Amino acid sequence: MSLYARILRTPGVAVIVLATLLGRMPIGISGLAILLYVREVTGSFAAAGVSTGALALGGALGAPLQGRLVDRRGVTMLLPLAAVHAAGLLAVWAAGAADAPLAVLAALSLLTGAAIPPLTSVLRSRWPYLLADRPELVAGAFALDSVLIEVIFVVGPLMTTVVVATVGPQYALIASAGCVVAGTLLLLRGLAGRAGPEPTGEQRRAFGLGALADPGLRTLVFASLPVGFALGSIEVALPAFSESEGSKALAGVLLAVWSGGSGLAGLAWGVGAARFSVLDAHLRFAWLLPLAIAPLALASSPLTMGVLALVAGLPIAPLIASRNQLVERVTPVGTATEAYTWPLTALVGGVSLGAAAAGALVEASSWTAAVLAATGVAAVGAAVVVTRRGTLMQPQAA
Protein backbone atom coordinates (compact mmCIF):
# COMPACT_ATOMS: atom_id res chain seq x y z
CA MET A 1 0.00 0.00 0.00
CA SER A 2 3.03 2.31 0.17
CA LEU A 3 2.57 3.12 -3.52
CA TYR A 4 -0.92 4.51 -2.94
CA ALA A 5 0.27 6.35 0.16
CA ARG A 6 2.90 8.07 -1.97
CA ILE A 7 0.23 9.08 -4.50
CA LEU A 8 -2.03 10.50 -1.80
CA ARG A 9 0.85 12.28 -0.06
CA THR A 10 1.64 14.20 -3.24
CA PRO A 11 0.69 17.81 -2.41
CA GLY A 12 -2.97 18.48 -3.16
CA VAL A 13 -3.76 15.03 -4.53
CA ALA A 14 -5.61 13.70 -1.47
CA VAL A 15 -8.05 16.62 -1.60
CA ILE A 16 -8.67 16.10 -5.31
CA VAL A 17 -9.25 12.36 -4.84
CA LEU A 18 -11.65 13.02 -1.95
CA ALA A 19 -13.47 15.63 -4.04
CA THR A 20 -13.97 13.28 -6.98
CA LEU A 21 -15.03 10.46 -4.66
CA LEU A 22 -17.69 12.71 -3.13
CA GLY A 23 -18.72 14.31 -6.41
CA ARG A 24 -19.08 10.95 -8.16
CA MET A 25 -21.13 9.40 -5.38
CA PRO A 26 -24.36 10.04 -7.40
CA ILE A 27 -23.14 7.30 -9.76
CA GLY A 28 -23.91 4.88 -6.95
CA ILE A 29 -26.86 6.75 -5.45
CA SER A 30 -29.06 8.40 -8.08
CA GLY A 31 -30.15 5.35 -10.07
CA LEU A 32 -31.30 3.39 -7.02
CA ALA A 33 -32.79 6.51 -5.41
CA ILE A 34 -34.89 7.31 -8.49
CA LEU A 35 -35.93 3.67 -8.80
CA LEU A 36 -37.17 3.52 -5.21
CA TYR A 37 -38.74 6.98 -5.25
CA VAL A 38 -40.65 6.53 -8.51
CA ARG A 39 -41.77 3.09 -7.33
CA GLU A 40 -43.12 4.68 -4.16
CA VAL A 41 -44.99 7.54 -5.79
CA THR A 42 -46.37 5.59 -8.78
CA GLY A 43 -46.72 2.11 -7.28
CA SER A 44 -45.17 0.70 -10.47
CA PHE A 45 -41.82 -1.01 -10.91
CA ALA A 46 -42.24 -0.60 -14.66
CA ALA A 47 -42.43 3.19 -14.29
CA ALA A 48 -39.47 3.11 -11.92
CA GLY A 49 -37.45 1.09 -14.42
CA VAL A 50 -38.25 3.51 -17.25
CA SER A 51 -37.12 6.48 -15.16
CA THR A 52 -33.93 4.77 -14.05
CA GLY A 53 -33.18 3.72 -17.61
CA ALA A 54 -33.73 7.30 -18.78
CA LEU A 55 -31.20 8.51 -16.20
CA ALA A 56 -28.60 6.04 -17.46
CA LEU A 57 -29.32 6.86 -21.10
CA GLY A 58 -28.94 10.56 -20.41
CA GLY A 59 -25.60 9.95 -18.75
CA ALA A 60 -24.33 7.89 -21.68
CA LEU A 61 -25.46 10.41 -24.30
CA GLY A 62 -24.36 13.49 -22.40
CA ALA A 63 -20.88 12.47 -21.26
CA PRO A 64 -18.98 13.12 -24.54
CA LEU A 65 -20.74 16.45 -25.00
CA GLN A 66 -19.86 17.49 -21.45
CA GLY A 67 -16.28 16.38 -21.99
CA ARG A 68 -16.00 18.49 -25.12
CA LEU A 69 -17.54 21.44 -23.26
CA VAL A 70 -14.96 21.18 -20.48
CA ASP A 71 -12.14 20.87 -23.02
CA ARG A 72 -13.27 24.05 -24.76
CA ARG A 73 -14.34 26.18 -21.79
CA GLY A 74 -12.26 24.80 -18.94
CA VAL A 75 -13.05 23.01 -15.68
CA THR A 76 -15.15 25.91 -14.44
CA MET A 77 -17.96 24.42 -16.56
CA LEU A 78 -18.18 21.57 -14.05
CA LEU A 79 -20.03 23.73 -11.55
CA PRO A 80 -22.97 24.70 -13.84
CA LEU A 81 -23.30 21.05 -14.84
CA ALA A 82 -23.32 19.96 -11.19
CA ALA A 83 -25.97 22.58 -10.42
CA VAL A 84 -28.19 21.38 -13.27
CA HIS A 85 -27.77 17.74 -12.20
CA ALA A 86 -28.65 18.59 -8.60
CA ALA A 87 -31.64 20.67 -9.74
CA GLY A 88 -32.80 17.76 -11.90
CA LEU A 89 -32.77 15.39 -8.93
CA LEU A 90 -34.84 17.84 -6.93
CA ALA A 91 -37.16 18.31 -9.91
CA VAL A 92 -37.78 14.55 -10.01
CA TRP A 93 -38.75 14.75 -6.34
CA ALA A 94 -41.09 17.68 -6.97
CA ALA A 95 -42.67 16.02 -10.01
CA GLY A 96 -43.28 12.83 -8.11
CA ALA A 97 -44.84 14.71 -5.22
CA ALA A 98 -47.15 16.47 -7.71
CA ASP A 99 -48.26 13.14 -9.25
CA ALA A 100 -46.73 14.07 -12.60
CA PRO A 101 -47.18 11.54 -15.42
CA LEU A 102 -44.47 9.02 -16.24
CA ALA A 103 -43.44 10.95 -19.35
CA VAL A 104 -42.47 13.93 -17.18
CA LEU A 105 -40.56 11.80 -14.68
CA ALA A 106 -38.69 10.04 -17.48
CA ALA A 107 -37.87 13.31 -19.25
CA LEU A 108 -36.55 14.88 -16.06
CA SER A 109 -34.48 11.77 -15.36
CA LEU A 110 -33.03 11.89 -18.88
CA LEU A 111 -32.01 15.54 -18.50
CA THR A 112 -30.64 14.89 -15.02
CA GLY A 113 -28.43 12.09 -16.32
CA ALA A 114 -27.24 14.19 -19.25
CA ALA A 115 -25.99 16.92 -16.90
CA ILE A 116 -23.91 14.88 -14.46
CA PRO A 117 -20.45 16.50 -14.56
CA PRO A 118 -17.63 14.38 -16.06
CA LEU A 119 -15.55 14.28 -12.88
CA THR A 120 -14.18 10.83 -13.73
CA SER A 121 -12.80 12.02 -17.06
CA VAL A 122 -11.42 15.22 -15.55
CA LEU A 123 -9.53 13.27 -12.89
CA ARG A 124 -8.14 10.77 -15.38
CA SER A 125 -7.00 13.51 -17.75
CA ARG A 126 -5.21 15.26 -14.85
CA TRP A 127 -3.20 12.35 -13.43
CA PRO A 128 -0.13 12.92 -15.67
CA TYR A 129 -0.13 16.58 -14.59
CA LEU A 130 -0.79 15.98 -10.89
CA LEU A 131 2.08 13.49 -10.82
CA ALA A 132 4.34 15.23 -13.34
CA ASP A 133 7.30 15.04 -10.95
CA ARG A 134 6.59 11.38 -10.15
CA PRO A 135 5.76 9.69 -13.48
CA GLU A 136 6.40 6.25 -11.98
CA LEU A 137 3.21 6.72 -9.93
CA VAL A 138 0.86 7.44 -12.86
CA ALA A 139 0.01 3.80 -13.57
CA GLY A 140 -0.81 3.28 -9.89
CA ALA A 141 -3.00 6.39 -9.95
CA PHE A 142 -5.08 4.99 -12.81
CA ALA A 143 -5.44 1.73 -10.87
CA LEU A 144 -6.46 3.65 -7.75
CA ASP A 145 -9.15 5.42 -9.76
CA SER A 146 -10.57 2.10 -10.96
CA VAL A 147 -10.75 0.90 -7.36
CA LEU A 148 -12.47 4.14 -6.32
CA ILE A 149 -15.22 3.39 -8.85
CA GLU A 150 -15.72 0.02 -7.15
CA VAL A 151 -15.94 1.84 -3.79
CA ILE A 152 -18.61 4.17 -5.19
CA PHE A 153 -20.69 1.22 -6.40
CA VAL A 154 -20.51 -0.32 -2.92
CA VAL A 155 -20.88 2.75 -0.71
CA GLY A 156 -23.47 4.56 -2.85
CA PRO A 157 -26.16 1.87 -2.68
CA LEU A 158 -25.46 1.34 1.04
CA MET A 159 -25.94 5.06 1.70
CA THR A 160 -29.14 4.99 -0.32
CA THR A 161 -30.45 1.99 1.59
CA VAL A 162 -29.79 3.65 4.95
CA VAL A 163 -31.41 6.94 3.93
CA VAL A 164 -34.45 5.23 2.39
CA ALA A 165 -34.93 3.01 5.43
CA THR A 166 -34.70 5.90 7.90
CA VAL A 167 -36.30 8.94 6.26
CA GLY A 168 -37.50 8.01 2.75
CA PRO A 169 -36.28 7.78 -0.87
CA GLN A 170 -36.79 11.47 -1.63
CA TYR A 171 -34.05 12.28 0.87
CA ALA A 172 -31.67 10.03 -1.03
CA LEU A 173 -32.24 12.32 -4.02
CA ILE A 174 -31.35 15.30 -1.83
CA ALA A 175 -28.23 13.54 -0.54
CA SER A 176 -27.12 12.78 -4.10
CA ALA A 177 -27.66 16.41 -5.13
CA GLY A 178 -25.61 17.60 -2.15
CA CYS A 179 -22.76 15.21 -2.96
CA VAL A 180 -22.36 16.32 -6.57
CA VAL A 181 -22.36 20.05 -5.73
CA ALA A 182 -20.06 19.73 -2.71
CA GLY A 183 -17.65 17.40 -4.51
CA THR A 184 -17.48 19.64 -7.58
CA LEU A 185 -16.80 22.75 -5.50
CA LEU A 186 -14.05 20.94 -3.60
CA LEU A 187 -12.53 19.67 -6.86
CA LEU A 188 -12.44 23.13 -8.42
CA ARG A 189 -10.72 24.41 -5.30
CA GLY A 190 -8.18 21.59 -5.49
CA LEU A 191 -7.45 22.17 -9.20
CA ALA A 192 -7.14 25.96 -8.89
CA GLY A 193 -3.76 27.11 -10.14
CA ARG A 194 -2.70 23.62 -11.28
CA ALA A 195 -1.51 22.71 -14.74
CA GLY A 196 -3.73 20.55 -16.91
CA PRO A 197 -4.65 19.80 -20.50
CA GLU A 198 -5.90 23.07 -21.93
CA PRO A 199 -7.61 23.91 -25.23
CA THR A 200 -5.18 24.82 -28.01
CA GLY A 201 -7.61 26.14 -30.59
CA GLU A 202 -7.35 22.96 -32.69
CA GLN A 203 -10.93 22.01 -32.05
CA ARG A 204 -12.31 21.19 -35.50
CA ARG A 205 -10.78 17.80 -36.18
CA ALA A 206 -12.15 15.45 -38.82
CA PHE A 207 -15.47 17.21 -39.36
CA GLY A 208 -16.32 17.54 -35.71
CA LEU A 209 -15.29 14.06 -34.57
CA GLY A 210 -13.20 15.64 -31.84
CA ALA A 211 -11.35 13.02 -29.82
CA LEU A 212 -12.76 10.22 -31.99
CA ALA A 213 -10.67 11.50 -34.89
CA ASP A 214 -7.86 9.40 -33.42
CA PRO A 215 -7.95 5.76 -34.62
CA GLY A 216 -6.42 4.56 -31.37
CA LEU A 217 -9.25 6.03 -29.34
CA ARG A 218 -11.78 4.48 -31.71
CA THR A 219 -10.12 1.11 -31.06
CA LEU A 220 -10.56 1.52 -27.31
CA VAL A 221 -14.19 2.58 -27.78
CA PHE A 222 -14.97 -0.39 -30.05
CA ALA A 223 -13.36 -2.75 -27.53
CA SER A 224 -15.13 -1.22 -24.51
CA LEU A 225 -18.61 -1.99 -25.82
CA PRO A 226 -18.13 -5.81 -25.69
CA VAL A 227 -16.52 -5.54 -22.26
CA GLY A 228 -19.57 -3.65 -21.01
CA PHE A 229 -21.84 -6.26 -22.57
CA ALA A 230 -20.02 -9.00 -20.66
CA LEU A 231 -20.23 -7.11 -17.37
CA GLY A 232 -23.93 -6.37 -17.84
CA SER A 233 -24.61 -10.02 -18.62
CA ILE A 234 -22.85 -11.24 -15.48
CA GLU A 235 -24.77 -8.69 -13.39
CA VAL A 236 -27.92 -10.55 -14.48
CA ALA A 237 -26.48 -14.07 -14.53
CA LEU A 238 -25.36 -14.03 -10.88
CA PRO A 239 -28.80 -13.04 -9.49
CA ALA A 240 -30.40 -15.60 -11.82
CA PHE A 241 -28.09 -18.28 -10.43
CA SER A 242 -28.98 -17.19 -6.90
CA GLU A 243 -32.67 -17.49 -7.63
CA SER A 244 -32.15 -20.96 -9.08
CA GLU A 245 -30.48 -21.88 -5.79
CA GLY A 246 -33.53 -20.63 -3.88
CA SER A 247 -31.87 -17.59 -2.31
CA LYS A 248 -32.33 -14.12 -3.79
CA ALA A 249 -30.18 -12.67 -0.99
CA LEU A 250 -27.23 -14.68 -2.32
CA ALA A 251 -27.10 -12.35 -5.34
CA GLY A 252 -25.79 -9.45 -3.29
CA VAL A 253 -23.05 -11.60 -1.81
CA LEU A 254 -21.94 -12.91 -5.20
CA LEU A 255 -21.94 -9.46 -6.77
CA ALA A 256 -19.91 -8.12 -3.85
CA VAL A 257 -17.39 -10.97 -4.19
CA TRP A 258 -17.15 -10.30 -7.92
CA SER A 259 -16.49 -6.59 -7.33
CA GLY A 260 -14.08 -7.42 -4.52
CA GLY A 261 -11.98 -9.55 -6.84
CA SER A 262 -11.84 -6.67 -9.29
CA GLY A 263 -10.81 -4.17 -6.62
CA LEU A 264 -8.08 -6.36 -5.18
CA ALA A 265 -6.63 -7.07 -8.62
CA GLY A 266 -6.77 -3.37 -9.43
CA LEU A 267 -4.68 -2.53 -6.37
CA ALA A 268 -2.19 -5.27 -7.25
CA TRP A 269 -1.93 -4.07 -10.86
CA GLY A 270 -1.20 -0.52 -9.74
CA VAL A 271 1.79 -1.73 -7.73
CA GLY A 272 3.32 -3.76 -10.56
CA ALA A 273 2.17 -1.80 -13.62
CA ALA A 274 5.40 0.15 -14.06
CA ARG A 275 7.27 -3.09 -14.80
CA PHE A 276 5.17 -3.96 -17.86
CA SER A 277 4.37 -2.60 -21.27
CA VAL A 278 0.89 -1.11 -20.85
CA LEU A 279 -0.23 -2.25 -24.31
CA ASP A 280 0.96 -5.84 -23.83
CA ALA A 281 -0.65 -5.94 -20.39
CA HIS A 282 -3.93 -4.58 -21.77
CA LEU A 283 -4.00 -7.27 -24.45
CA ARG A 284 -3.47 -9.97 -21.83
CA PHE A 285 -6.19 -8.61 -19.57
CA ALA A 286 -8.55 -8.41 -22.55
CA TRP A 287 -8.08 -12.14 -23.18
CA LEU A 288 -8.16 -13.01 -19.49
CA LEU A 289 -11.65 -11.55 -19.17
CA PRO A 290 -13.48 -14.19 -21.27
CA LEU A 291 -11.23 -16.92 -19.86
CA ALA A 292 -12.13 -15.86 -16.31
CA ILE A 293 -15.85 -15.55 -17.06
CA ALA A 294 -16.33 -18.89 -18.84
CA PRO A 295 -15.88 -21.15 -15.75
CA LEU A 296 -18.90 -19.48 -14.10
CA ALA A 297 -21.06 -21.73 -16.27
CA LEU A 298 -19.67 -24.74 -14.39
CA ALA A 299 -20.81 -23.58 -10.94
CA SER A 300 -22.84 -26.22 -9.13
CA SER A 301 -23.25 -24.66 -5.68
CA PRO A 302 -23.14 -21.24 -3.99
CA LEU A 303 -19.65 -21.96 -2.68
CA THR A 304 -18.19 -22.86 -6.06
CA MET A 305 -19.93 -19.87 -7.65
CA GLY A 306 -18.44 -17.61 -4.99
CA VAL A 307 -14.94 -18.83 -5.77
CA LEU A 308 -15.50 -18.58 -9.51
CA ALA A 309 -17.04 -15.09 -9.16
CA LEU A 310 -13.93 -13.93 -7.30
CA VAL A 311 -11.77 -15.21 -10.16
CA ALA A 312 -14.09 -13.70 -12.78
CA GLY A 313 -13.64 -10.27 -11.23
CA LEU A 314 -9.85 -10.28 -11.27
CA PRO A 315 -9.23 -8.97 -14.83
CA ILE A 316 -11.81 -6.15 -14.69
CA ALA A 317 -10.11 -3.30 -12.82
CA PRO A 318 -6.66 -3.95 -14.37
CA LEU A 319 -8.28 -4.03 -17.82
CA ILE A 320 -10.02 -0.70 -17.25
CA ALA A 321 -6.96 0.90 -15.61
CA SER A 322 -4.64 -0.11 -18.46
CA ARG A 323 -7.25 1.07 -20.97
CA ASN A 324 -7.24 4.49 -19.33
CA GLN A 325 -3.46 4.64 -19.60
CA LEU A 326 -3.80 3.95 -23.32
CA VAL A 327 -6.41 6.69 -23.65
CA GLU A 328 -3.85 9.13 -22.26
CA ARG A 329 -1.39 7.93 -24.92
CA VAL A 330 -3.65 8.48 -27.95
CA THR A 331 -5.63 11.55 -26.88
CA PRO A 332 -5.52 14.34 -29.49
CA VAL A 333 -4.37 17.73 -28.25
CA GLY A 334 -7.16 19.78 -26.73
CA THR A 335 -9.60 16.87 -26.28
CA ALA A 336 -8.39 15.22 -23.06
CA THR A 337 -11.62 15.28 -21.07
CA GLU A 338 -13.78 14.24 -24.01
CA ALA A 339 -11.39 11.41 -24.87
CA TYR A 340 -11.91 9.72 -21.51
CA THR A 341 -15.70 9.94 -21.82
CA TRP A 342 -15.97 7.87 -25.01
CA PRO A 343 -14.72 4.49 -23.72
CA LEU A 344 -16.78 4.99 -20.57
CA THR A 345 -19.87 5.76 -22.64
CA ALA A 346 -19.28 2.63 -24.73
CA LEU A 347 -18.80 0.58 -21.56
CA VAL A 348 -22.06 1.83 -20.03
CA GLY A 349 -23.91 1.26 -23.29
CA GLY A 350 -22.55 -2.26 -23.40
CA VAL A 351 -23.68 -2.90 -19.84
CA SER A 352 -27.23 -1.91 -20.79
CA LEU A 353 -27.22 -4.13 -23.86
CA GLY A 354 -25.70 -7.03 -21.96
CA ALA A 355 -28.21 -6.81 -19.14
CA ALA A 356 -31.12 -6.75 -21.58
CA ALA A 357 -29.75 -9.66 -23.63
CA ALA A 358 -28.93 -11.71 -20.53
CA GLY A 359 -32.42 -11.19 -19.17
CA ALA A 360 -33.90 -12.54 -22.37
CA LEU A 361 -31.52 -15.51 -22.36
CA VAL A 362 -32.33 -16.35 -18.76
CA GLU A 363 -36.04 -16.28 -19.54
CA ALA A 364 -35.66 -18.37 -22.69
CA SER A 365 -33.01 -20.79 -21.44
CA SER A 366 -30.98 -20.47 -18.22
CA TRP A 367 -28.36 -18.39 -16.42
CA THR A 368 -25.61 -20.47 -18.04
CA ALA A 369 -26.68 -19.16 -21.46
CA ALA A 370 -26.09 -15.61 -20.21
CA VAL A 371 -22.60 -16.58 -18.99
CA LEU A 372 -21.74 -18.17 -22.34
CA ALA A 373 -22.97 -15.08 -24.19
CA ALA A 374 -20.82 -12.88 -21.96
CA THR A 375 -17.81 -15.09 -22.67
CA GLY A 376 -18.28 -14.97 -26.43
CA VAL A 377 -18.81 -11.23 -26.62
CA ALA A 378 -15.85 -10.51 -24.30
CA ALA A 379 -13.70 -12.60 -26.66
CA VAL A 380 -14.86 -10.38 -29.53
CA GLY A 381 -13.71 -7.34 -27.56
CA ALA A 382 -10.27 -8.91 -27.06
CA ALA A 383 -10.06 -9.68 -30.78
CA VAL A 384 -10.79 -6.05 -31.60
CA VAL A 385 -7.83 -4.87 -29.54
CA VAL A 386 -5.52 -7.49 -31.04
CA THR A 387 -6.44 -6.80 -34.65
CA ARG A 388 -6.20 -3.02 -34.17
CA ARG A 389 -3.25 -2.94 -31.80
CA GLY A 390 -1.23 -0.98 -34.34
CA THR A 391 -3.37 2.08 -33.66
CA LEU A 392 -2.32 1.96 -30.01
CA MET A 393 1.41 1.47 -30.37
CA GLN A 394 2.44 5.08 -30.77
CA PRO A 395 0.89 8.40 -29.78
CA GLN A 396 -1.05 9.89 -32.67
CA ALA A 397 -0.12 13.26 -34.06
CA ALA A 398 -2.11 16.15 -32.68
N, C-alpha and C positions, 0 to 999 in steps of 0.2 A: 504493500500500500504506500510505500515511500514515494513512488512515482507520482501518485495522485496527490499526495501531500505537497510535493514540490510544485505541481501545477497550481494548487489552490493557494500556496504561499506566495506565488508571483504577485507583485503589487497590483491590487485592484481586481484580480481575477475572481476571488471568492465572492465578492459583492456581485459581479456580473453573473456568475453561475447561480447564485441565490436568486437574483432578479429574474433570470430566465426560467428557473424552476417554478417560482411563484407565478410569473406571467403566463407560463404554459399550462398551469394546473387546469384551466378550463378544458384542455384536451381530454382529461380524465373525468371531468365533472359534468360539463354542459350536456353531453349526449344523454347520459343516464338521468340527469336532472330534468331535462325536457321530456324524456320518456315517461318518467314517473309523474310529472306534473300534468302533462296532457292526458295521461291515463286517468288521473284523479278527477280532472275537471270535465272530461268527456265521457268517462266510463268505458272507453274503447281502446283496446290494445292496438287495433288497426290504425286508428287515428294517431296514437302515440308513435307507432312505427313510422308512419308517413312523415311526421314532424321531425323525428330523429334522423331519418334518411335525408330529409331536406337540409338539415343542419350539416350533415357530412358532405352532401353534394355541393353545398355552397362553399364549404371549406376547400374542397378539391378544385372547384372552378376558380375560386378567387385567389388562391395562393400565388400562382405565377403573376397575376396582374398586380398583386400587392408587392411582390418581390421587385417587379419592374418599377413600380412607383417609388419604392425605397431607393433603388439604384439611381433613379433620376433626381429625386428630391432630397435624399438623405434620410437618416434615421429619425429625424424629427417627425416624419410622417407616421411613425409607429403610434404616437399618442392619439391623433385623430382616429386611427383605425381601432385602437383599444376602446376609445370612447364610444364609437359606433357599435362595436361588438357588445359592450356592456349595456348600452341603451337598448340594443336588440333583445338581450336576455330579459331586461325589465319589461320590454314591450310584449314579449311572449307571456309574461306573468299577467300584465294588465289585460291582454286580449283574452286569456283564459278566464280571468275573473269576470270579464264582461260577457262570457258565453259566446265569444266570436266563433264563426264557422271554421271548419277545418281548413278551408282554403286560406284564410287569414293567418291561422297558426303556422301552416306550412310555409307561406310566403315570408312571414317574419323569421322563421327558423332558417330559411334559405339565405336571407339577407344577413342574419346574424353570423352564420357560418362563413359567408363570403368576406366578412370584415375582420375576422380574427387576425391580429397582427402576426407577421411571419417571424416571430422571435427565434424559432429554431434555425431558420435560414440565416438570420442576422448573426447569431452566435457562431454558427459553423463558418461563415465567411470571415469572421473576425479572428478565429484561432491563430492563423499564421501571423497576424499582427500583434495579438496579445502576447504571444510567445516568441516574438521576433528575435529576442536575445537568447532563447532556449529552444532552437528548432528540434532538438531531440525529443522534446516533450509533446510536439504537435500530434503525433500518432496517438499517444495516450489520451490527449484531450478529446480527440474524435471518439475514442472508445468510451471515455467518461460520459460524453454527451449521449451516446447510445444507451448507456446504463441509466442515465437520468430519465430518458423516455420511459424505460421500464418502471422506474420509481413512480413516475406520474401516473402510469396506468394501474399501479397498485394503490397508491395513496389517494388519488382522485376519487375512485369509486368508494373507497372506505370513508372518506370525508362526506361524500354524498349520502351514503347509507346512514351515517351518524346524524347528519342534519335532518334528513327526511324522517328518521325515527323519533327525533326529539321535538322538532318544531314544524316540519312540513316541507314538501318538495319545493315550494316557491322560494323558501329561504336558501335552498341550494343554488337556485338561479342567482340570488343576490350575492351569495358567497363567491360564485364563479365570476360575476361582474367585478366584485371587489378585487379578486386576485389578478385579473388581467390588467386593470388600471394601475394597481399598486406595483405589480411587477414591471410594467412598462415604464412607469415613472422612475423606479429604481434603476432599471437598465439604462435609461437615457442619462441618468446622473453618473452611472459607472462608466459610460462610454464618452462622456464629455471630455474633449481635449485629447482623445486618443486617436491614433492613426487607424485608418481602415480603407477598404476598397472604395474609392470615390469615382463618380461619373467623370468621363474624359471627353464627352461630347460625341464619341463614336457610338451613337445610339441606334442608327438605322442600318442594321446589319441584315443582309439577305431578306429584303422586303418585309421587315418587321418581325422576323423570327426571333430576334434578340438572342438570348443565350442558346437557343436551340439551333442557331446557325452553326454551331460547332458539332461535327460528326461524333466526337467522343462523348459529348453530353447526350446526344441522341441514342448512342449505344447504351448508356447507363439508364436512360429512361425506358428504352425498349426492354431491357433486362429486368427492371424493377417491377413492371406490370406482372410478369409470371410469378415473381417472388411474392408479391402481394396476394395473388390468387392462391398460392399455396398456403400462406398464413391464414387467409380468410377461411379456407376449406378446413384447416385443422381446428380453427376456433369453433366450427360447427361439429366436426367429427368427434372431438373429445366429449362435449356434452351429450351427443347421440350415443356414444359408447357408455357413458355414465347411466343414461336412461335405460339402455339395454341390460345394464347390471342391476337395475332396480334402485338406483340412488342418484337423484338429481343433484344432491349436495356434493357428490363426488366431482362434478364438473368443475367447481371452483377450485378444488384442490389440484386437479390435474392441470388446469390452466395456470395456476400459480407455480406449479413445479416446472411446467414448460417455460414460463417467463423467467423463473429462477435460473434454469440452465442457461438461458440466453444471457442474463445479466452476469453470471459468474464467468462465462466464456468471454464476454466483452471486457471484463476487468483483466482477465489473463492476457487477452490479445493486446491490450494497451501496454502492458508491461513488456511484451516481447516483440511488438510491431517493428521497432527500429532495426531489428536484425534481419528483416525480410524485405524482399521487393514487394511493394504494395500491390502491383498488378498481378504478380504470380500468386500472392496470398489470396487476392480477391477471386481469382480463377479457381483456386482450390476450395475456398469456402462456397463458391457457387455450385460446385459439384458435390460438396459434402451435404448441402441442404437436401436434395432429393434422396441421397443415400441414408441420411439420418431419419428422414420422414418415413420411408418405405417400411421399416420394421414395425411401425405402429399397427399395421394391418395384421400382424401376428399376435397381438395382445390377446390373452385368454383370461385375464383376471385383473382386478384393480391394481394389484401390486406390480404385475409385469407392465401394465400400461403406465404406471407411475415412473418406473425405471426407463421405459422407452420414451416417454414424454420428456424426461430430463435430457436424454441423449438428443432427441429431436430438436430441442431448443438451443443446443450448443453452437451451431453455425450461424444463428440469426444475427446477434449483435456484432460479431466480428465481420460478417458479410456487409452489414449496413455501415459499420465504421470505416472499413476499407473502401467501400463505395464512396463515402463522403470525402475521403482523402483523394480519390481519383477525380471527383467533381472539382476540387480545388485545383487539380493539375490542368484540367481542360477548359476552365471557365474563361470565356472571352472577356477582354478588358471592359470594365464598366457595367458588367452584368452579374456580379458576384451573388447578390441576394437572390435574384431571379433564378440563377443557375441551380441553387440548392433546393428551390421549390419544385422543380420539374420531376426529379426522381421521387420525391416524397408524394407528389400528386399522383404519379403513376402507381406507386406502392399502395396508396389509399384506394385508388380506383380498382386495383387488382384485388384488394381485400374485399371490397363490396361485391365484385363479380364472383370471387371464390366462395364467399358465404352464400350467395344466392344459388350458385351451381351445386354446392355441397348439400344445401337444404333439399334441393330437388333430387339429388342422388340418394340421400338418406331415405326420403319418402318412397322413391321408386325401387330401391334396392336395400342398401345397408350402410352403416358408417364406414365399413371397409372400402366401399366404392369411392367415398369421398377422400379417403387417405390415398388410394391409388391414383385418383385424379390429381390430387395435390402433388404427388410424386412425379407424375408425367409432365405436368405443366412446369414444375420447378426445374426439371431437366431441360425443358425448352429454354428457360431463362438462362441456364448455364451455357447452353449451346450458342445462344446469341452473343454472350460475352466472348466465348472462344473464337467464333467465326469473325467477330468484329474487333478483336483485341488490338489490331493495328491502329485503330483510331484512338486508343488509349495509351499508346507507348510513349508519345512525346507530346508536350504541351502544344496546343494549336496556336497559330499566329493570331494576334489580336487584330 
